[in-house]
């Protein structure tokens, strides 16, 4: 006898499904109206639920925004991506795959990102929660990734916490340049993963210097 699907009877599954429904509706409304103009009534109508139902799952509109940021960043999958990257033998290829996924996420969700970035910048509470939710949430997996690659000899020894923050700032800066309409960044967005990986692994030294072990200023063995 085939087993029946019990997911519909699992309270946790039901809660996550309802949260997802509300977040999807909130993202659509924020994208269309902007964060400040959007109301819980608008979100409830888009989700097909009563306004009061929203507050059974989220305490406030700012909670909704923070949850959307987490979902946009796919934080839950980042640990999995990093773990898969560590299994692979090629640090360069694994980092390239990760960056390709992140730039695609940004491109697909640009309208929503445009709606929420000004709120994060101008609101101190939201800004603090953004740092805690997104930046701190990506820091630990990236630090573990660098530690493993350094230990395996695929990367040189660096200041890991500082290096991770430099990588994070690169992506954030590029996202901001895209939002501001920089034509090069916008027009060549999908080329950025390859460029970033090249900069990280090869630097800006000429190819012959990299092969001979010389630094950018011609430093090397006497």
C-alpha positions in Angstrom: 0.0 0.0 0.0 1.4 3.4 -1.0 2.1 5.8 1.9 0.0 8.9 1.9 1.5 12.4 1.7 1.6 13.7 5.3 3.1 17.0 4.5 -0.3 18.7 4.6 -0.7 17.5 8.2 2.7 18.6 9.4 2.3 21.9 11.3 5.9 23.0 10.5 5.4 22.4 6.8 2.1 24.4 6.9 3.8 27.3 8.7 6.6 27.5 6.2 4.2 27.3 3.3 2.2 30.2 4.8 5.3 32.3 5.5 6.5 31.7 1.9 3.1 32.8 0.6 3.2 36.0 2.6 6.8 36.7 1.7 6.1 36.2 -2.0 3.2 38.6 -1.8 5.2 41.2 0.2 8.1 41.1 -2.3 5.7 41.7 -5.2 4.0 44.6 -3.4 7.3 46.2 -2.2 8.6 46.0 -5.8 5.5 47.7 -7.2 4.9 50.3 -4.6 8.1 50.7 -2.6 8.6 49.8 1.0 7.0 52.9 2.6 3.9 53.0 0.4 3.2 49.4 0.8 0.7 48.5 3.5 -0.2 45.2 5.3 -3.6 45.5 3.6 -1.9 45.5 0.2 0.2 42.5 1.1 -2.8 40.6 2.5 -4.7 41.2 -0.7 -1.8 40.0 -2.8 -1.5 36.9 -0.7 -5.2 36.2 -0.6 -5.4 36.2 3.2 -6.8 38.4 5.9 -4.7 41.3 7.1 -4.5 39.9 10.6 -3.1 36.6 9.4 0.2 38.3 8.4 0.8 39.2 12.1 0.5 35.5 13.1 3.8 35.0 11.2 5.5 38.4 11.2 5.5 41.0 13.9 5.9 44.0 11.6 6.6 45.2 8.0 10.3 45.5 8.9 10.3 41.8 9.9 8.9 41.1 6.5 11.6 43.1 4.8 14.4 41.3 6.8 12.9 37.9 5.9 12.8 38.9 2.2 16.4 39.9 2.3 17.3 36.5 3.8 15.3 34.8 1.1 16.8 36.9 -1.7 20.3 36.0 -0.4 19.4 32.3 -0.2 21.3 32.2 3.1 20.0 28.7 3.9 21.6 27.4 0.7 24.9 29.2 1.1 26.2 26.7 3.7 25.3 23.9 1.3 27.0 25.7 -1.6 30.1 26.2 0.5 30.1 22.6 1.6 29.8 21.4 -2.0 32.6 23.8 -3.0 34.9 22.3 -0.3 34.3 18.8 -1.7 35.5 19.9 -5.1 39.2 19.8 -5.9 39.3 23.1 -7.8 38.9 26.2 -5.6 38.7 28.4 -8.7 35.8 26.6 -10.3 33.9 26.3 -7.1 34.1 30.0 -6.4 33.2 30.8 -10.0 30.0 28.7 -9.7 29.1 30.5 -6.4 29.6 34.0 -7.9 27.6 33.1 -11.0 24.7 32.1 -8.8 24.9 35.3 -6.8 25.0 37.6 -9.8 22.0 35.8 -11.3 20.1 36.2 -8.1 20.7 39.9 -8.2 19.7 40.3 -11.8 16.4 38.4 -11.2 15.5 40.4 -8.2 16.7 43.9 -9.2 13.3 45.6 -9.0 12.9 44.4 -5.4 16.4 45.3 -4.4 15.8 48.8 -5.8 12.8 49.1 -3.5 14.5 48.0 -0.3 18.1 49.3 -0.5 17.1 53.0 0.2 15.2 51.8 3.3 18.2 49.9 4.6 20.5 52.8 4.1 18.3 55.4 5.7 16.8 53.3 8.6 19.3 52.6 11.4 17.3 49.6 12.8 16.9 48.0 9.4 20.5 48.7 8.6 21.6 46.9 11.8 19.3 44.0 11.0 20.6 43.8 7.5 24.2 43.5 8.8 23.2 40.9 11.2 21.0 38.9 8.8 22.9 39.1 5.6 26.5 40.1 6.1 27.0 38.2 9.3 25.1 35.3 7.8 27.5 35.0 4.9 30.7 35.7 6.8 31.1 32.4 8.6 30.6 30.1 5.5 33.0 32.2 3.5 35.6 32.2 6.3 35.3 28.4 6.5 35.7 28.2 2.7 38.9 30.3 2.8 40.4 28.4 5.7 39.9 25.1 3.9 41.4 26.3 0.6 44.4 27.8 2.4 44.9 24.5 4.3 44.8 22.6 1.0 47.4 24.9 -0.5 45.0 26.3 -3.2 45.2 29.8 -1.7 48.0 31.6 0.0 47.9 32.6 3.6 45.8 35.8 4.1 44.0 37.6 6.9 40.8 35.6 6.6 38.3 37.9 8.4 39.6 41.0 6.5 39.7 39.1 3.2 36.1 37.9 3.5 34.9 41.5 4.2 36.8 42.7 1.2 35.0 40.1 -1.0 31.7 41.1 0.5 32.3 44.7 -0.2 33.2 44.0 -3.8 29.8 42.4 -4.4 27.9 45.0 -2.5 29.7 47.8 -4.4 29.0 46.2 -7.8 25.3 45.8 -6.8 25.1 49.5 -6.0 26.8 50.5 -9.2 24.2 48.4 -11.1 21.4 50.1 -9.2 22.9 53.5 -10.1 22.9 52.5 -13.7 26.6 52.3 -14.5 26.5 51.2 -18.2 29.6 48.9 -18.0 28.5 47.1 -14.9 24.9 46.8 -16.1 25.8 45.8 -19.7 28.5 43.2 -18.7 26.9 41.9 -15.5 27.2 38.3 -16.4 31.0 38.7 -17.1 31.7 39.8 -13.5 32.1 36.3 -11.9 35.0 35.4 -14.2 36.7 38.7 -13.7 36.4 38.6 -9.9 37.8 35.0 -9.8 40.7 36.1 -12.0 41.4 39.1 -9.8 41.3 36.9 -6.7 43.5 34.1 -8.0 45.7 36.0 -10.5 45.7 39.6 -9.4 46.8 42.2 -12.0 50.3 41.0 -12.6 51.2 40.1 -16.2 50.9 36.4 -17.0 54.6 35.8 -17.3 55.2 37.3 -13.8 52.5 35.0 -12.3 54.1 32.0 -13.9 57.6 32.8 -12.7 56.5 33.7 -9.2 57.3 37.4 -9.5 55.1 40.0 -7.8 53.5 43.0 -9.5 56.6 45.1 -8.9 58.9 42.5 -10.2 59.8 41.1 -6.8 60.9 37.5 -6.6 63.9 35.4 -6.1 67.2 37.2 -6.5 
